Amino acid sequence: MADMLRATRQELAGAFERVLAAGRLILDREVAAFEAEFAAYCGARHCVGVGSGLDALAIALRARGIGPGDEVIVPGHTFIASWLAVAQVGAVPIAADVRPDTCNLDPDSLAAAITPRTAAVMPVHLYGNPAPMDAINRLAARHGLFVLEDAAQAHGARYRGRRAGVLGNAAAFSFYPTKNLGALGDGGAIVTDDDALAERARQYRNYGASAKYIHDIAGTNSRLDELQAAFLRLRLPRLDAENARRRVLAAFYRERLAGLGDLRLPESEPEAEPVYHLFVVRSFARDALAAGLAQRGIGTMVHYPRPPHLQRAFAAASPRMPLPVTEALAGEVLSLPLWPAMTDDHIVRVAAAVREVLAGRPVSSRPDRARSAR
Ligand SMILES: *Cc1c(COP(=O)(O)O)cnc(C)c1O
C-alpha cells in the first residue's frame, strides 16, 4: 500500500487540487464520473457510490425492499460485514456452509437453507475468488431470490468472462484502502443493471431525497466523497495491471509451494478468474506455520479466525444447520503476503521460508525463477 501511494503521490495531490478548485465536496462531478467509469469497467448499467462496503450491501438490500420478516442466506465463512448488512436492515442472516475446496458458498448447503421466508442470497467472492454463480443463480431463479454479490474483495474478478458486479442482480463493492481498488479512506459502491434498484439506492444514500428537500423514503447519509471518487478515478485505470501482478505472484506461490506436507493451496471454479485479494493457504499446523514465519520476520494474517455465528454479536442467531467446513477453516487458513508492489525477491524469500518451516530444513532461494515469471 505504501509503495502504491508513493508511486502516485504527485497524481493524488493533483486530484486533491482539482477537487479543491472545483469547490464541491459532496455528490458532484467526480462521483458522477467515477460511477460511470466503474459501471463501464464492470460492464453494468449503474454504479451508485456510497460510504462503505457495508453500507453498499445494506443499501442494496433495502433498495430491494428486504427487511424484517425476511431471511437472507449468507456463507458461514466470510467477513462479518456480510452478516451485519443483513442484520442492519432488520432481516435475519441464515448461514449456509462453504465448500472445502474453494471456501466459497456451497450450493447444496444453500439449497438446504432455503425456506418460504428466504428473500435473497448473498454469495461472497471471498479472497477475490468468484463464487459458483451458475449453481447459485439457478437456485435463486427457481425460488425467486434476489442475488446480491458481496464483491468487496473481487474488483475485476471474472466468471465466464463477466466481471464481478454483473454476476447476480446487484453487487456491493468496498473501497477500503487495502482492497484491490482502494480509496484513501472509506468508500463503497452498488453496481447493478436494475434501473429501479439503482434509483432507489441513489435516493436512499442521500436522506431518501428524490429532489432537494423532497423525501419519498426514510433514507440515510452514506455517500462517496468527491475527494475519494477523484482518488479512485486515478487508481481504476491501474486495477487490471495490479490484478495481473497479483496473479503472477499467486502463480509463483503455486509453483514453489505445491505438494508441501499437508499444505493446501487456494482452488477456484473452472469458470472463475480470481484476483487474489488474498492468497490463503491451509494447514492443520497453521499456528505453527504462522509462528515459524513470524520468527523469520514474515507477517501473515488469518482471514478469519472466528466465524460470525460464533461471535457474541450473533450469539442469538444460532445457525439452522451445522457448519463443519466453516468451523474447520477458521483453524486452518493462513493468508501469505501478497500485494501488487511485492517484489520478486520478497516473494522468493517468503516461499523459501514456508518450505523451510514446513520441511524443518533450509531451502535455498532462486530469485532468477521469479524474475522469469514476470
Ligand atoms: C471489506 C469487506 C466488507 C465491508 O467493506 P467496508 O468498506 O469495510 O465496510 C464486506 N464484505 C467483505 C467480504 C469484505 O471483505
Ligand as a Chemical Component Dictionary entry (heavy atoms), coordinates in Angstrom:
data_LIG
# 
_chem_comp.id                   LIG 
_chem_comp.type                 NON-POLYMER 
_chem_comp.pdbx_formal_charge   0 
_chem_comp.three_letter_code    LIG 
# 
loop_
_chem_comp_atom.comp_id 
_chem_comp_atom.atom_id 
_chem_comp_atom.alt_atom_id 
_chem_comp_atom.type_symbol 
_chem_comp_atom.charge 
_chem_comp_atom.model_Cartn_x 
_chem_comp_atom.model_Cartn_y 
_chem_comp_atom.model_Cartn_z 
_chem_comp_atom.pdbx_ordinal 
LIG C1 C1 C 0 -14.233 -5.329 3.412 1  
LIG C2 C2 C 0 -15.420 -6.201 3.283 2  
LIG C3 C3 C 0 -16.729 -5.728 3.509 3  
LIG C4 C4 C 0 -17.020 -4.374 4.090 4  
LIG O1 O1 O 0 -16.470 -3.314 3.426 5  
LIG P1 P1 P 0 -16.188 -1.934 4.255 6  
LIG O2 O2 O 0 -15.910 -0.948 3.178 7  
LIG O3 O3 O 0 -15.028 -2.204 5.121 8  
LIG O4 O4 O 0 -17.437 -1.615 5.006 9  
LIG C5 C5 C 0 -17.780 -6.575 3.276 10 
LIG N1 N1 N 0 -17.585 -7.837 2.879 11 
LIG C6 C6 C 0 -16.360 -8.353 2.667 12 
LIG C7 C7 C 0 -16.228 -9.758 2.219 13 
LIG C8 C8 C 0 -15.231 -7.554 2.885 14 
LIG O5 O5 O 0 -14.013 -8.068 2.711 15 
# 
loop_
_chem_comp_bond.comp_id 
_chem_comp_bond.atom_id_1 
_chem_comp_bond.atom_id_2 
_chem_comp_bond.value_order 
_chem_comp_bond.pdbx_ordinal 
LIG C1 C2 SING 1  
LIG C2 C3 SING 2  
LIG C2 C8 DOUB 3  
LIG C3 C4 SING 4  
LIG C3 C5 DOUB 5  
LIG C4 O1 SING 6  
LIG O1 P1 SING 7  
LIG P1 O2 DOUB 8  
LIG P1 O3 SING 9  
LIG P1 O4 SING 10 
LIG C5 N1 SING 11 
LIG N1 C6 DOUB 12 
LIG C6 C7 SING 13 
LIG C6 C8 SING 14 
LIG C8 O5 SING 15 
# 
